[in-house]
């Protein structure tokens, strides 16, 4: 699912390639992206909040905002595709 997750992340992270992101940010996005794909019954807010907690602890404030925006966009995209 990493490939699928990376594709979604790159589509929603304007001007960013996954391999150029900080390791913590990249892996938080990948994990949450995979969870959004594989477990659609888990509320999007729960998945995003888990990723944000990791970013708050191990990354910087700008990354928290970036991760939040990307994951929210990915989640909305997945939800509309399933409808």
C-alpha positions in Angstrom: 0.0 0.0 0.0 3.0 2.3 0.2 2.9 2.9 -3.5 -0.8 3.7 -3.5 -0.4 5.9 -0.4 2.6 7.7 -1.9 0.6 8.5 -5.1 -2.2 10.0 -3.1 0.1 12.0 -0.9 2.0 13.5 -3.9 -1.3 14.4 -5.6 -2.4 16.3 -2.5 1.0 17.8 -1.4 1.5 20.5 -4.0 5.0 20.8 -5.2 6.4 18.1 -2.9 7.7 14.7 -3.8 7.5 12.1 -1.0 11.2 11.3 -1.2 12.1 15.0 -0.5 10.0 15.2 2.7 11.5 14.9 6.1 11.5 11.3 7.3 9.0 11.8 10.2 6.6 13.7 7.9 6.9 11.2 5.1 6.3 8.2 7.3 3.5 9.9 9.2 1.8 10.6 5.9 2.4 7.1 4.6 1.1 5.4 7.7 -2.0 7.6 7.9 -2.6 7.3 4.1 -2.4 3.6 4.2 -4.8 3.5 7.1 -7.3 5.8 5.3 -7.1 3.4 2.3 -7.3 0.1 4.1 -9.7 1.0 7.0 -12.4 3.3 5.5 -14.6 2.7 8.6 -12.1 4.5 10.9 -13.1 8.1 11.1 -10.8 10.4 9.1 -10.4 12.7 12.1 -9.1 9.9 14.2 -6.5 8.9 11.6 -5.4 12.5 11.1 -5.1 13.2 14.8 -2.9 10.2 15.4 -0.5 11.4 12.6 -0.6 14.9 14.1 0.4 13.7 17.5 3.4 12.0 16.1 4.3 15.2 14.1 3.8 17.4 17.2 6.2 15.2 19.2 8.9 14.5 16.5 8.6 17.3 13.9 8.1 21.0 13.8 4.9 23.2 13.8 5.0 23.8 10.1 5.0 20.1 9.5 1.9 19.6 11.7 0.0 22.1 9.5 1.3 20.5 6.3 0.4 16.9 7.4 -3.0 18.1 8.5 -3.8 19.7 5.2 -2.5 16.8 3.1 -4.3 14.1 5.1 -7.6 16.0 5.1 -7.4 16.4 1.4 -6.5 12.8 0.9 -9.3 11.7 3.2 -11.9 13.8 1.4 -10.7 12.5 -2.0 -11.0 8.9 -0.8 -14.5 9.4 0.7 -15.8 11.0 -2.5 -14.3 8.2 -4.6 -16.2 5.6 -2.4 -19.5 7.5 -2.7 
